[in-house]
Amino acid sequence: MQFVQVLISFMVLTIPSFKYIFLMQNENLGKRLAHGYPFLEAEVAYCARHEYCESAIDFISRRSRLAFLDTDAAGRALPRVIQILGSEHKWDKARQKQEMQKAKEFLETFKSSKNAQFHDGKHN
């Protein structure tokens, strides 16, 4: 019995997918952040605790890359990402609101043709 507990502890501490499973089971963080994408709530908590993820932009762009895959899905995931990061980092409501505003502005940069450098006469 003790061997099994030691083995499970080792797996949880050394294998990232087992770390997520532990968070999913013990902290109810098993839901997907965005329909159709494999990113889980547990990943947000894990990144905040163990990978120095300090902002919503950091998670949606660098940790999950969801912002690059689907800006609309990233936008829908933001409230939950911010809620989890806020809980992990003890953010107050003002900081959560600031994170939401910054992240939305960040996502808008993916949608704007003003950021594109087209010179083909079809884009302004």
RACOR-V731505 format. One record per helix or strand of 3 or more residues. SS is the DSSP state (H for helix, E for strand). FROM is the first residue (numbers start at 1). TO is the last residue. Records with the same first field share a line. If there is no record, write none. Layout:
SS->FROM-TO  FROM-TO
//
This chain:
H->2-14  16-27  41-50  56-63  66-69  71-89  93-111  113-115
//
